[in-house]
Amino acid sequence: MKISIGNDHAGPEYKKAIVEMLQANGHEVTNHGTDNSDSVDYPDFAHPVAKDITNGKADFGILICGSGNGIAMSANKHQGVRVALCWMKEIAALARQHNDANVISLPARYTSIAQAVEMVATFINTPFEGGRHQNRVDKIACK
């Protein structure tokens, strides 16, 4: 699986742990995030991840910032990108099952690294249920 990841200054350590887990499981990872804690602007990392999704260069995206909100808002501006802000693995599973989310956003200041890794694993391994949820997902994008 191809996965695109982006993070601001709140997430380098989270990204490192997540990338290690993904690569250990045979996934290809494209890194669009910063690797240090110097202050940066989250949209600069959200947009490349979203473009990887819309261009078919990635199956899933992962975004990390302090609250998970700003980076999610930025990426959700792209048609066909459905970012879910998740703070526990159950929310990550539901985002895939019911919303066909293709990008997970993680709040680094409100979750542990272990929780973030677990949420990503849950997210990428949970299928979309389709059925009654497909009609709802079809109504998300503006036309």
DSSP file with accessible surface (Angstrom, degrees, kcal/mol):
  #  RESIDUE AA STRUCTURE BP1 BP2  ACC     N-H-->O    O-->H-N    N-H-->O    O-->H-N    TCO  KAPPA ALPHA  PHI   PSI    X-CA   Y-CA   Z-CA
    1    1 A M              0   0   86      0, 0.0    27,-2.4     0, 0.0     2,-0.5   0.000 360.0 360.0 360.0 144.7    0.0    0.0    0.0
    2    2 A K  E     -a   28   0A  96     25,-0.2    57,-2.9    27,-0.1    58,-1.4  -0.861 360.0-176.4-102.1 128.8    1.2    3.6   -0.7
    3    3 A I  E     -ab  29  60A   0     25,-3.0    27,-2.6    -2,-0.5     2,-0.4  -0.985  14.3-154.7-131.8 133.8    0.8    6.0    2.1
    4    4 A S  E     -ab  30  61A   0     56,-2.3    58,-2.3    -2,-0.4     2,-0.4  -0.890  15.5-169.5-107.0 135.6    1.5    9.8    2.1
    5    5 A I  E     +ab  31  62A   0     25,-2.8    27,-3.6    -2,-0.4    28,-0.4  -0.968   9.3 174.1-130.9 140.6    2.3   11.5    5.4
    6    6 A G  E     + b   0  63A   0     56,-2.4    58,-1.7    -2,-0.4     2,-0.3  -0.996   4.8 167.8-143.8 145.5    2.6   15.1    6.4
    7    7 A N  E     - b   0  64A   0     -2,-0.3    27,-1.8    56,-0.2    58,-0.2  -0.993  23.0-137.3-153.2 155.1    3.1   16.9    9.7
    8    8 A D    >   -     0   0    7     56,-1.8     3,-2.0    -2,-0.3    31,-0.1  -0.214  58.7 -66.1 -97.0-163.3    4.0   20.2   11.2
    9    9 A H  T 3  S+     0   0   44      1,-0.3    56,-0.1    31,-0.2    30,-0.1   0.640 128.3  63.4 -65.4 -14.8    6.4   20.9   14.1
   10   10 A A  T 3  S+     0   0   21      1,-0.2    -1,-0.3    54,-0.2     4,-0.2   0.631 104.7  46.9 -81.7 -11.6    4.1   19.1   16.6
   11   11 A G    <>  +     0   0    0     -3,-2.0     4,-3.1    53,-0.3     5,-0.3   0.386  64.4 107.4-120.1   8.8    4.5   15.7   14.9
   12   12 A P  H  > S+     0   0   16      0, 0.0     4,-2.4     0, 0.0     5,-0.1   0.899  90.7  44.6 -57.5 -40.7    8.1   14.7   14.0
   13   13 A E  H  > S+     0   0  121      2,-0.2     4,-1.8     1,-0.2     5,-0.2   0.870 114.4  50.0 -71.5 -34.2    8.3   12.0   16.7
   14   14 A Y  H  > S+     0   0   34      2,-0.2     4,-2.5     1,-0.2     5,-0.2   0.935 110.9  49.7 -64.9 -47.9    4.8   10.7   15.9
   15   15 A K  H  X S+     0   0    6     -4,-3.1     4,-3.3     1,-0.2     5,-0.3   0.925 107.7  54.1 -58.3 -44.2    5.7   10.5   12.2
   16   16 A K  H  X S+     0   0  118     -4,-2.4     4,-2.3    -5,-0.3    -1,-0.2   0.935 111.6  43.8 -57.5 -47.2    8.9    8.6   12.9
   17   17 A A  H  X S+     0   0   24     -4,-1.8     4,-2.0     2,-0.2    -1,-0.2   0.905 115.4  48.6 -66.5 -40.3    7.1    6.0   14.9
   18   18 A I  H  X S+     0   0    0     -4,-2.5     4,-2.7     2,-0.2    -2,-0.2   0.934 111.3  49.2 -66.4 -45.3    4.2    5.7   12.4
   19   19 A V  H  X S+     0   0   25     -4,-3.3     4,-3.0     1,-0.2     5,-0.3   0.917 109.3  53.0 -62.1 -41.4    6.6    5.4    9.4
   20   20 A E  H  X S+     0   0  112     -4,-2.3     4,-2.2    -5,-0.3    -1,-0.2   0.929 111.5  46.2 -59.5 -44.4    8.6    2.7   11.2
   21   21 A M  H  X S+     0   0   34     -4,-2.0     4,-1.1     2,-0.2    -2,-0.2   0.936 114.1  47.9 -63.8 -45.0    5.4    0.7   11.8
   22   22 A L  H ><>S+     0   0    0     -4,-2.7     5,-2.4     1,-0.2     3,-0.6   0.935 113.4  46.1 -63.8 -46.2    4.2    1.2    8.2
   23   23 A Q  H ><5S+     0   0  111     -4,-3.0     3,-1.9     1,-0.2    -1,-0.2   0.887 107.6  57.5 -66.4 -36.1    7.5    0.2    6.6
   24   24 A A  H 3<5S+     0   0   85     -4,-2.2    -1,-0.2    -5,-0.3    -2,-0.2   0.781 106.9  51.1 -63.2 -24.2    7.9   -2.8    8.9
   25   25 A N  T <<5S-     0   0  107     -4,-1.1    -1,-0.3    -3,-0.6    -2,-0.2   0.185 125.9-101.9 -98.8  14.0    4.5   -3.9    7.5
   26   26 A G  T < 5S+     0   0   65     -3,-1.9     2,-0.2     1,-0.2    -3,-0.2   0.581  72.3 143.4  83.2  13.8    5.7   -3.5    3.9
   27   27 A H      < -     0   0   30     -5,-2.4     2,-0.5    -6,-0.2    -1,-0.2  -0.599  49.1-127.6 -88.3 148.1    4.0   -0.2    3.0
   28   28 A E  E     -a    2   0A 111    -27,-2.4   -25,-3.0    -2,-0.2     2,-0.5  -0.821  28.8-161.4 -92.4 127.2    5.6    2.5    0.8
   29   29 A V  E     -a    3   0A  27     -2,-0.5     2,-0.5   -27,-0.2   -25,-0.2  -0.938  13.9-160.1-120.1 130.3    5.6    5.9    2.5
   30   30 A T  E     -a    4   0A  54    -27,-2.6   -25,-2.8    -2,-0.5     2,-0.7  -0.941  18.2-146.8-103.9 125.0    6.1    9.3    1.0
   31   31 A N  E     +a    5   0A  71     -2,-0.5   -25,-0.2   -27,-0.2   -27,-0.1  -0.827  33.1 158.1 -99.3 114.9    7.2   11.9    3.6
   32   32 A H        +     0   0   55    -27,-3.6   -26,-0.2    -2,-0.7     2,-0.1   0.247  50.1 100.1-110.1   7.7    5.9   15.5    3.1
   33   33 A G  S    S-     0   0   12    -28,-0.4     2,-0.2   -27,-0.2   -25,-0.2  -0.441  77.1 -99.8 -96.4 168.8    6.4   16.5    6.8
   34   34 A T        -     0   0   18    -27,-1.8    -1,-0.1    -2,-0.1    -2,-0.1  -0.497  19.9-150.3 -80.1 153.6    9.0   18.4    8.7
   35   35 A D  S    S+     0   0  114     -2,-0.2     2,-0.3   -20,-0.0    -1,-0.1   0.237  72.5  50.2-110.2  11.4   11.6   16.4   10.6
   36   36 A N  S    S-     0   0   75      2,-0.2   -25,-0.2   -24,-0.0    -2,-0.1  -0.878  83.9-109.4-141.4 177.4   12.2   18.9   13.4
   37   37 A S        +     0   0   94     -2,-0.3     2,-0.2   -27,-0.1   -28,-0.1   0.275  68.5 127.3 -96.8  12.9   10.3   21.1   15.9
   38   38 A D  S    S-     0   0  108      1,-0.1    -2,-0.2   -30,-0.1   -29,-0.1  -0.487  75.1 -94.1 -67.5 137.2   11.0   24.5   14.3
   39   39 A S        +     0   0  103     -2,-0.2     2,-0.3   -31,-0.1    -1,-0.1  -0.260  57.8 163.7 -58.9 131.5    7.7   26.3   13.8
   40   40 A V        -     0   0   38     -3,-0.1     2,-0.6    -6,-0.0   -31,-0.2  -0.860  42.1 -95.3-139.4 174.1    6.1   25.8   10.4
   41   41 A D    >   -     0   0  106     -2,-0.3     3,-1.5     1,-0.1     4,-0.3  -0.850  24.8-146.1-101.5 119.4    2.8   26.2    8.7
   42   42 A Y  T >> S+     0   0   93     -2,-0.6     4,-1.9     1,-0.3     3,-1.8   0.792  93.1  65.5 -57.8 -33.2    0.6   23.1    8.6
   43   43 A P  H 3> S+     0   0   36      0, 0.0     4,-2.2     0, 0.0    -1,-0.3   0.864  91.4  65.9 -60.3 -28.9   -1.1   23.9    5.2
   44   44 A D  H <4 S+     0   0  100     -3,-1.5    -2,-0.2     1,-0.2   -36,-0.0   0.709 112.0  33.9 -63.5 -17.3    2.4   23.5    3.5
   45   45 A F  H <> S+     0   0   32     -3,-1.8     4,-1.0    -4,-0.3    -1,-0.2   0.673 113.5  58.1-109.3 -25.0    2.3   19.8    4.5
   46   46 A A  H  X S+     0   0    0     -4,-1.9     4,-2.5     2,-0.2     5,-0.2   0.916 101.3  55.0 -71.1 -44.4   -1.5   19.1    4.2
   47   47 A H  H  X S+     0   0   62     -4,-2.2     4,-2.7     1,-0.2     5,-0.2   0.907 105.0  50.4 -63.8 -42.6   -1.7   20.1    0.5
   48   48 A P  H  > S+     0   0   37      0, 0.0     4,-1.8     0, 0.0    -1,-0.2   0.899 112.2  48.8 -62.9 -36.6    1.0   17.7   -0.8
   49   49 A V  H  X S+     0   0    0     -4,-1.0     4,-1.6     2,-0.2    -2,-0.2   0.947 112.0  48.5 -65.2 -46.5   -0.6   14.8    1.0
   50   50 A A  H  X S+     0   0    0     -4,-2.5     4,-2.7     1,-0.2     5,-0.2   0.907 109.9  52.3 -60.5 -40.6   -4.0   15.7   -0.3
   51   51 A K  H  X S+     0   0  111     -4,-2.7     4,-2.5     1,-0.2     6,-0.3   0.869 104.4  56.4 -64.6 -36.0   -2.6   16.0   -3.8
   52   52 A D  H  <>S+     0   0   15     -4,-1.8     5,-1.7    -5,-0.2     6,-1.6   0.880 110.2  46.1 -61.9 -36.2   -1.1   12.5   -3.5
   53   53 A I  H ><5S+     0   0   20     -4,-1.6     3,-1.3     4,-0.2    -2,-0.2   0.955 114.9  44.9 -69.6 -50.1   -4.6   11.2   -2.8
   54   54 A T  H 3<5S+     0   0   64     -4,-2.7    -2,-0.2     1,-0.3    -1,-0.2   0.821 114.6  49.1 -67.3 -29.0   -6.2   13.1   -5.6
   55   55 A N  T 3<5S-     0   0  101     -4,-2.5    -1,-0.3    -5,-0.2    -2,-0.2   0.417 112.8-117.1 -88.5  -1.2   -3.5   12.1   -8.1
   56   56 A G  T < 5S+     0   0   60     -3,-1.3    -3,-0.2    -4,-0.2    -4,-0.1   0.625  81.4 122.5  75.5  15.0   -3.6    8.4   -7.1
   57   57 A K  S   <S+     0   0  128     -5,-1.7     2,-0.3    -6,-0.3    -4,-0.2   0.617  75.1  35.7 -81.8 -13.8   -0.1    8.5   -5.8
   58   58 A A        -     0   0    8     -6,-1.6   -55,-0.2    -5,-0.1    -2,-0.2  -0.998  58.7-155.2-140.7 143.9   -1.2    7.3   -2.4
   59   59 A D  S    S+     0   0   91    -57,-2.9     2,-0.3    -2,-0.3   -56,-0.2   0.819  87.5  10.4 -80.4 -37.2   -4.0    5.0   -1.2
   60   60 A F  E     -b    3   0A  22    -58,-1.4   -56,-2.3     2,-0.0     2,-0.3  -0.963  67.4-145.9-139.5 158.2   -4.2    6.7    2.2
   61   61 A G  E     -bc   4 103A   0     41,-2.2    43,-2.2    -2,-0.3     2,-0.4  -0.907   3.2-158.7-124.5 154.2   -2.9    9.8    3.8
   62   62 A I  E     -bc   5 104A   0    -58,-2.3   -56,-2.4    -2,-0.3     2,-0.4  -1.000  10.4-173.4-131.9 129.4   -1.8   10.6    7.4
   63   63 A L  E     -bc   6 105A   0     41,-2.9    43,-2.8    -2,-0.4     2,-0.4  -0.964   0.3-172.6-125.0 142.7   -1.7   14.2    8.8
   64   64 A I  E     +bc   7 106A   0    -58,-1.7   -56,-1.8    -2,-0.4   -53,-0.3  -0.991  18.4 139.5-139.0 126.2   -0.3   15.3   12.2
   65   65 A C  E     - c   0 107A   5     41,-1.7    43,-2.5    -2,-0.4    44,-0.4  -0.860  64.2 -79.8-146.7-175.8   -0.4   18.6   13.9
   66   66 A G  S    S+     0   0    4     -2,-0.3    43,-2.1    41,-0.2    44,-0.3   0.945 126.0   9.3 -56.2 -55.3   -1.0   19.8   17.4
   67   67 A S  S    S-     0   0   49     40,-0.2    -1,-0.2    41,-0.1    38,-0.1   0.608  93.3-128.6 -99.0 -16.1   -4.8   19.6   17.5
   68   68 A G  S  > S+     0   0    0     38,-0.3     4,-0.9    17,-0.1     5,-0.1   0.274  86.4  96.6  83.3 -10.7   -5.3   17.8   14.2
   69   69 A N  H  > S+     0   0   75      2,-0.2     4,-2.8     3,-0.1     5,-0.2   0.963  76.1  45.5 -78.7 -55.5   -7.8   20.4   13.1
   70   70 A G  H  > S+     0   0    9      1,-0.2     4,-2.1     2,-0.2     5,-0.2   0.910 114.9  47.6 -59.1 -43.8   -5.9   22.9   11.0
   71   71 A I  H  > S+     0   0    0      1,-0.2     4,-2.0     2,-0.2    -1,-0.2   0.879 113.5  49.4 -67.7 -34.6   -4.1   20.3    9.0
   72   72 A A  H  X S+     0   0    8     -4,-0.9     4,-2.5     2,-0.2    -2,-0.2   0.920 108.8  52.1 -69.0 -43.7   -7.4   18.5    8.4
   73   73 A M  H  < S+     0   0  118     -4,-2.8     4,-0.4     1,-0.2    -2,-0.2   0.907 110.2  49.7 -59.0 -41.8   -9.2   21.6    7.4
   74   74 A S  H >< S+     0   0   16     -4,-2.1     3,-1.2    -5,-0.2     4,-0.2   0.948 113.9  42.9 -63.0 -49.4   -6.5   22.4    4.8
   75   75 A A  H >< S+     0   0    0     -4,-2.0     3,-1.8     1,-0.3    -1,-0.2   0.847 103.9  65.8 -69.3 -31.9   -6.5   18.9    3.2
   76   76 A N  T 3< S+     0   0   70     -4,-2.5    -1,-0.3     1,-0.3    -2,-0.2   0.591  83.8  76.2 -69.5  -6.5  -10.3   18.7    3.2
   77   77 A K  T <  S+     0   0  164     -3,-1.2     2,-0.4    -4,-0.4    -1,-0.3   0.694  78.4  90.2 -72.8 -18.2  -10.4   21.6    0.7
   78   78 A H  S X  S-     0   0   40     -3,-1.8     3,-1.8    -4,-0.2     2,-0.1  -0.669  87.2-115.1 -85.2 130.1   -9.4   19.1   -2.0
   79   79 A Q  T 3  S+     0   0  112     -2,-0.4     3,-0.1     1,-0.2    -2,-0.1  -0.374 100.9  21.3 -60.9 136.2  -12.1   17.3   -3.9
   80   80 A G  T 3  S+     0   0   40      1,-0.3     2,-0.5    -4,-0.1    -1,-0.2   0.392  96.3 114.5  86.0  -3.9  -12.1   13.6   -3.3
   81   81 A V    <   -     0   0    8     -3,-1.8     2,-0.5    -6,-0.1    -1,-0.3  -0.888  42.3-174.7-102.3 127.4  -10.1   13.9    0.0
   82   82 A R        -     0   0   54     -2,-0.5    21,-1.7    18,-0.1    20,-1.5  -0.880   7.0-170.6-125.2  96.6  -12.0   12.9    3.1
   83   83 A V  E     -d  103   0A  16     -2,-0.5     2,-0.5   -11,-0.2    21,-0.2  -0.749   4.0-161.8 -91.5 132.7  -10.0   13.6    6.2
   84   84 A A  E     -d  104   0A  17     19,-2.5    21,-2.9    -2,-0.4     2,-0.6  -0.964  13.8-140.4-115.4 123.9  -11.1   12.3    9.6
   85   85 A L  E     -d  105   0A  46     -2,-0.5     2,-0.4    19,-0.2    21,-0.2  -0.739  31.0-172.8 -79.0 119.9   -9.8   13.8   12.8
   86   86 A C        +     0   0    0     19,-2.6     3,-0.1    -2,-0.6    33,-0.1  -0.931  30.0 169.3-123.3 142.2   -9.3   10.8   15.1
   87   87 A W  S    S+     0   0  132     -2,-0.4     2,-0.3     1,-0.3    -1,-0.1   0.347  74.3  29.5-129.4  -0.4   -8.4   10.7   18.8
   88   88 A M  S >> S-     0   0   80      1,-0.1     4,-1.8    23,-0.1     3,-0.6  -0.977  82.1-110.5-154.8 157.8   -9.1    7.0   19.5
   89   89 A K  H 3> S+     0   0   81     -2,-0.3     4,-2.4     1,-0.2     5,-0.2   0.820 114.6  60.0 -63.8 -29.5   -8.9    3.8   17.5
   90   90 A E  H 3> S+     0   0  105      1,-0.2     4,-2.2     2,-0.2    -1,-0.2   0.894 105.9  47.6 -64.9 -37.7  -12.7    3.3   17.5
   91   91 A I  H <> S+     0   0   50     -3,-0.6     4,-2.5     2,-0.2    -1,-0.2   0.898 110.2  53.2 -68.4 -39.2  -13.2    6.7   15.8
   92   92 A A  H  X S+     0   0    0     -4,-1.8     4,-1.4     2,-0.2    -2,-0.2   0.916 109.9  48.0 -61.2 -42.1  -10.5    5.7   13.2
   93   93 A A  H  X S+     0   0   18     -4,-2.4     4,-3.1     1,-0.2     3,-0.3   0.936 112.7  47.5 -64.7 -45.8  -12.4    2.5   12.5
   94   94 A L  H  X>S+     0   0   71     -4,-2.2     4,-2.8     1,-0.2     5,-0.9   0.862 104.9  60.2 -65.2 -35.2  -15.7    4.3   12.1
   95   95 A A  H  X5S+     0   0    4     -4,-2.5     6,-2.3     3,-0.2     4,-0.6   0.881 114.6  36.2 -60.2 -35.9  -14.1    6.9    9.8
   96   96 A R  H  X5S+     0   0   21     -4,-1.4     4,-1.2    -3,-0.3    33,-0.2   0.934 119.9  46.9 -79.9 -49.1  -13.2    4.1    7.4
   97   97 A Q  H  <5S+     0   0   55     -4,-3.1    32,-2.1    31,-0.2    33,-0.5   0.907 129.6  18.5 -61.5 -45.5  -16.3    1.9    7.9
   98   98 A H  H  <5S+     0   0   57     -4,-2.8    -3,-0.2    -5,-0.2    -1,-0.2   0.725 134.6  32.3-102.4 -27.2  -19.0    4.6    7.6
   99   99 A N  H  <<S-     0   0   82     -5,-0.9    -3,-0.2    -4,-0.6    -2,-0.1   0.436  86.9-132.3-113.7  -3.7  -17.3    7.6    5.9
  100  100 A D     <  -     0   0   37     -4,-1.2    -4,-0.2    -6,-0.2   -18,-0.1   0.876  36.8-171.5  50.3  38.8  -14.7    6.0    3.6
  101  101 A A        -     0   0    2     -6,-2.3   -18,-0.2     1,-0.1    -1,-0.2  -0.358  18.5-171.1 -58.7 139.9  -12.2    8.4    4.9
  102  102 A N        +     0   0   18    -20,-1.5   -41,-2.2     1,-0.2     2,-0.4   0.416  69.4  48.2-114.6  -1.2   -8.9    8.3    3.0
  103  103 A V  E     -cd  61  83A   0    -21,-1.7   -19,-2.5   -43,-0.2     2,-0.4  -0.997  67.4-153.5-138.1 134.9   -6.8   10.5    5.3
  104  104 A I  E     -cd  62  84A   0    -43,-2.2   -41,-2.9    -2,-0.4     2,-0.5  -0.887   7.4-155.6-106.0 136.7   -6.5   10.3    9.0
  105  105 A S  E     -cd  63  85A   0    -21,-2.9   -19,-2.6    -2,-0.4   -41,-0.2  -0.961   9.8-159.7-112.8 131.4   -5.6   13.4   11.0
  106  106 A L  E     -c   64   0A   0    -43,-2.8   -41,-1.7    -2,-0.5     2,-1.1  -0.918  15.7-138.7-117.0 133.3   -4.0   13.0   14.4
  107  107 A P  E >>  -c   65   0A   7      0, 0.0     3,-2.0     0, 0.0     4,-0.7  -0.726  17.4-170.6 -90.2  96.2   -3.8   15.5   17.3
  108  108 A A  T 34 S+     0   0    6    -43,-2.5     3,-0.4    -2,-1.1   -42,-0.2   0.802  82.4  54.4 -59.5 -31.1   -0.2   15.1   18.6
  109  109 A R  T 34 S+     0   0  158    -43,-2.1    -1,-0.3   -44,-0.4   -42,-0.1   0.531 114.9  39.6 -82.5  -2.7   -0.8   17.3   21.6
  110  110 A Y  T <4 S+     0   0  176     -3,-2.0     2,-0.3   -44,-0.3    -1,-0.2   0.353 112.0  50.6-128.6   3.4   -3.8   15.1   22.8
  111  111 A T  S  < S-     0   0   10     -4,-0.7     2,-0.1    -3,-0.4    -1,-0.1  -0.962  77.7-115.1-136.6 157.7   -2.7   11.6   22.0
  112  112 A S     >  -     0   0   53     -2,-0.3     4,-2.3     1,-0.1     5,-0.2  -0.462  30.4-111.7 -84.8 164.4    0.3    9.5   22.8
  113  113 A I  H  > S+     0   0   63      1,-0.2     4,-2.6     2,-0.2     5,-0.2   0.919 120.0  53.5 -61.0 -42.6    2.6    8.1   20.1
  114  114 A A  H  > S+     0   0   75      1,-0.2     4,-2.2     2,-0.2    -1,-0.2   0.913 109.2  48.4 -60.5 -41.9    1.4    4.6   20.9
  115  115 A Q  H  > S+     0   0   85      2,-0.2     4,-2.6     1,-0.2    -1,-0.2   0.913 110.8  51.4 -63.5 -41.9   -2.2    5.7   20.5
  116  116 A A  H  X S+     0   0    0     -4,-2.3     4,-2.4     2,-0.2    -2,-0.2   0.924 110.0  48.2 -62.5 -45.0   -1.3    7.4   17.2
  117  117 A V  H  X S+     0   0   33     -4,-2.6     4,-2.5     1,-0.2    -1,-0.2   0.928 112.7  49.2 -60.9 -44.3    0.4    4.2   15.8
  118  118 A E  H  X S+     0   0   89     -4,-2.2     4,-2.4    -5,-0.2    -2,-0.2   0.903 110.2  50.9 -63.7 -39.9   -2.6    2.1   16.9
  119  119 A M  H  X S+     0   0    1     -4,-2.6     4,-2.9     2,-0.2    -1,-0.2   0.918 110.3  49.0 -65.0 -41.6   -5.0    4.5   15.2
  120  120 A V  H  X S+     0   0    0     -4,-2.4     4,-2.7     2,-0.2     5,-0.3   0.935 111.1  49.6 -63.7 -45.3   -3.1    4.4   11.9
  121  121 A A  H  X S+     0   0   29     -4,-2.5     4,-1.3     1,-0.2    -2,-0.2   0.930 114.0  45.9 -59.0 -43.8   -2.9    0.6   11.9
  122  122 A T  H  X S+     0   0   35     -4,-2.4     4,-0.6    -5,-0.2     3,-0.3   0.939 112.4  51.9 -63.3 -45.8   -6.7    0.5   12.6
  123  123 A F  H >< S+     0   0    0     -4,-2.9     3,-1.0     1,-0.2    -2,-0.2   0.935 112.4  42.2 -58.9 -51.6   -7.4    3.1    9.9
  124  124 A I  H 3< S+     0   0    9     -4,-2.7    -1,-0.2     1,-0.2    -2,-0.2   0.716 116.8  48.7 -75.1 -17.2   -5.5    1.4    7.1
  125  125 A N  H 3< S+     0   0  113     -4,-1.3    -1,-0.2    -5,-0.3    -2,-0.2   0.386  91.5  90.3-101.5   3.0   -6.7   -2.1    7.9
  126  126 A T    <<  -     0   0   20     -3,-1.0     2,-0.1    -4,-0.6    -4,-0.0  -0.879  68.7-142.0-103.3 123.8  -10.4   -1.2    8.2
  127  127 A P        -     0   0   96      0, 0.0     2,-0.3     0, 0.0   -27,-0.1  -0.449  22.0-104.7 -81.6 156.5  -12.5   -1.5    5.1
  128  128 A F        -     0   0   40      1,-0.1   -31,-0.2    -2,-0.1   -30,-0.1  -0.605  23.9-146.1 -73.9 133.9  -15.4    0.8    4.0
  129  129 A E        -     0   0  106    -32,-2.1    -1,-0.1    -2,-0.3   -31,-0.1   0.725  25.1-172.4 -77.2 -22.4  -18.7   -1.0    4.6
  130  130 A G    >   +     0   0   14    -33,-0.5     3,-2.0     1,-0.1    -1,-0.2  -0.379  44.2  94.4  64.6-139.4  -20.5    0.6    1.6
  131  131 A G  T >> S+     0   0   67      1,-0.3     3,-1.4     2,-0.2     4,-0.7  -0.288 105.9   1.0  56.7-131.5  -24.2   -0.1    1.5
  132  132 A R  H 3> S+     0   0  160      1,-0.3     4,-0.8     2,-0.2    -1,-0.3   0.756 132.1  61.7 -62.0 -22.8  -26.2    2.6    3.2
  133  133 A H  H <> S+     0   0    4     -3,-2.0     4,-2.4     1,-0.2    -1,-0.3   0.788  89.7  68.3 -75.0 -26.4  -23.1    4.6    3.9
  134  134 A Q  H <> S+     0   0   72     -3,-1.4     4,-2.7     1,-0.2    -1,-0.2   0.917  96.0  53.6 -61.5 -42.2  -22.2    4.9    0.2
  135  135 A N  H  X S+     0   0   95     -4,-0.7     4,-0.7     1,-0.2    -1,-0.2   0.904 111.1  46.9 -58.9 -40.3  -25.1    7.2   -0.5
  136  136 A R  H >< S+     0   0  136     -4,-0.8     3,-0.9     1,-0.2     4,-0.3   0.917 111.0  50.3 -68.6 -44.0  -24.0    9.5    2.3
  137  137 A V  H >X S+     0   0   11     -4,-2.4     3,-1.7     1,-0.3     4,-0.6   0.899 104.7  59.1 -62.3 -38.0  -20.4    9.5    1.2
  138  138 A D  H 3< S+     0   0   86     -4,-2.7    -1,-0.3     1,-0.3    -2,-0.2   0.747 103.0  54.2 -62.5 -22.0  -21.6   10.4   -2.3
  139  139 A K  T << S+     0   0  152     -3,-0.9    -1,-0.3    -4,-0.7    -2,-0.2   0.481  88.3  81.3 -91.2  -2.7  -23.2   13.6   -0.9
  140  140 A I  T <4 S+     0   0   93     -3,-1.7    -1,-0.2    -4,-0.3    -2,-0.1   0.946  76.1  74.3 -70.5 -49.3  -20.0   14.9    0.8
  141  141 A A  S  < S-     0   0   44     -4,-0.6     2,-0.3    -3,-0.1   -62,-0.0  -0.366  82.0-123.8 -71.0 141.8  -18.3   16.5   -2.2
  142  142 A C              0   0  104     -2,-0.1    -1,-0.1     1,-0.0    -2,-0.1  -0.647 360.0 360.0 -78.6 141.5  -19.6   19.8   -3.6
  143  143 A K              0   0  228     -2,-0.3    -1,-0.0     0, 0.0     0, 0.0  -0.702 360.0 360.0-109.1 360.0  -20.4   19.6   -7.2
